[in-house]
Amino acid sequence: MKSNLMKAMLGGLAGTALMTVMMRFVAPMMLGRPMDIAAMLGKMMGVSWSLGMMVHLINGIVIFPLAYVLVADRFLPGIPLIRGMLWGIALWLAAESMVMPMAGAGFFSSEAGGMKAVVAAFMGHLAYGAVFGAIAGGAVAEAPSREKHRA
């Protein structure tokens, strides 16, 4: 089975939009402040907020869907929604164990809000994955059988 990249990118667009809205409007209820991923990425790379936002969007809409189609799609079990949520959890684990320390936020956000920040990020990545899976997962198609080509 192989995912359709365009549907995966559409799923990435929808998931990234939802996650970005959650960072702006849901995270403040948990943390008392928005989660500004664009500012964090921009600061980490030594560039502006706008370029940080561009990286966030490219990751969510292009890079992560491409990695899903080329790698993760083959290994994740379950229905599309579950597969997407598992993908979101994998992305969250990578973010919290690698990106957050590089950004100065510590391992699992230990220097940037601790458990509240980790849970808020988990919710955002789970939401991204659910929307992504619901859209991209529908793109999974059976490979053509050999019998159809023998005729």
C-alpha positions in Angstrom: 0.0 0.0 0.0 1.2 3.5 -0.8 -0.2 6.8 0.1 -1.0 9.5 -2.4 1.4 12.4 -1.7 -1.1 15.1 -2.7 -3.7 13.8 -0.2 -1.0 13.6 2.4 0.0 17.2 1.8 -3.7 18.3 2.0 -3.9 16.4 5.3 -0.7 18.1 6.4 -2.2 21.5 5.5 -5.4 20.8 7.5 -3.5 19.4 10.4 -1.0 22.2 10.5 -3.8 24.8 10.4 -5.5 23.1 13.3 -2.3 22.7 15.3 -1.4 26.4 14.7 -4.8 27.5 15.9 -4.6 25.3 19.0 -1.1 26.8 19.8 -2.7 30.3 19.6 -6.0 29.7 21.4 -6.0 26.4 23.3 -2.4 26.4 24.7 -3.0 29.8 26.6 -5.7 28.1 28.6 -3.3 25.5 29.8 0.0 27.5 30.0 -1.2 31.1 30.5 0.5 32.0 27.2 0.4 31.0 23.5 2.8 28.4 22.3 4.7 30.4 19.6 6.4 27.7 17.5 7.3 30.3 14.9 9.2 32.4 17.4 10.9 29.4 18.9 12.0 28.1 15.4 13.1 31.6 14.3 15.1 32.1 17.5 16.7 28.6 17.2 17.8 29.3 13.6 18.7 32.9 14.2 16.0 34.2 11.8 12.8 36.2 12.0 9.4 35.1 13.3 8.2 35.0 9.7 10.9 32.6 8.6 10.2 30.5 11.7 6.5 30.3 10.6 7.6 29.4 7.1 9.6 26.5 8.5 6.7 25.4 10.7 4.4 25.4 7.6 6.9 23.6 5.3 7.4 21.0 8.0 3.7 20.3 8.5 2.6 20.6 4.9 5.5 19.1 3.0 8.3 17.5 5.0 6.2 15.4 7.5 3.7 14.2 4.8 6.5 13.3 2.5 8.2 11.3 5.3 4.9 9.6 6.1 4.3 8.6 2.5 7.9 7.4 1.9 8.6 5.7 5.3 5.9 5.6 8.0 3.0 4.5 5.8 4.5 1.1 5.5 4.9 0.4 9.2 2.0 2.0 11.0 -0.9 -0.3 11.9 -4.6 0.4 12.1 -7.2 2.5 10.3 -6.3 5.8 8.8 -7.3 7.9 11.9 -5.2 5.7 14.2 -2.3 5.6 11.8 -2.3 9.4 11.6 -2.5 9.7 15.4 0.5 7.4 15.7 2.3 9.6 13.2 1.5 12.6 15.3 2.8 10.9 18.4 6.1 10.0 16.6 6.4 13.6 15.5 5.8 14.8 19.1 8.4 12.4 20.5 11.0 13.7 17.9 10.0 17.3 18.8 10.3 16.9 22.5 13.4 14.8 22.5 15.4 16.6 19.8 14.0 19.9 18.6 13.0 21.3 22.0 16.5 20.8 23.5 18.1 22.4 20.4 15.7 25.3 20.8 16.8 25.8 24.5 13.6 24.5 25.9 15.1 21.4 27.4 14.4 17.7 27.1 10.6 17.3 27.0 10.2 21.1 27.5 11.8 21.0 30.9 12.9 24.6 30.6 9.8 25.9 28.9 6.8 25.0 31.0 7.5 21.4 31.9 4.6 19.0 32.0 2.0 21.5 31.0 3.9 22.4 27.8 4.5 18.7 27.1 0.8 17.9 27.4 -0.2 20.9 25.3 2.3 19.9 22.6 1.1 16.3 22.8 -2.5 17.5 22.2 -1.4 19.6 19.3 0.5 16.8 17.6 -2.3 14.3 18.3 -4.8 16.7 16.7 -2.4 17.2 13.7 -2.1 13.4 13.3 -5.9 12.8 13.6 -6.7 15.3 10.9 -3.7 14.2 8.8 -4.7 10.6 9.0 -8.4 11.2 8.2 -7.4 13.0 5.0 -4.1 11.3 4.0 -5.1 7.9 5.1 -8.0 7.9 2.7 -5.3 8.1 0.0 -4.1 4.6 0.6 -4.6 2.5 -2.5 -4.1 -1.1 -3.3 -1.3 -1.8 -5.7 -2.6 -3.1 -9.0 -2.6 -6.9 -9.0 -0.5 -8.8 -11.5 -3.5 -10.7 -12.7 -5.1 -7.6 -14.2 -1.9 -6.9 -16.2 -1.6 -10.5 -17.6 -4.7 -10.3 -19.7 
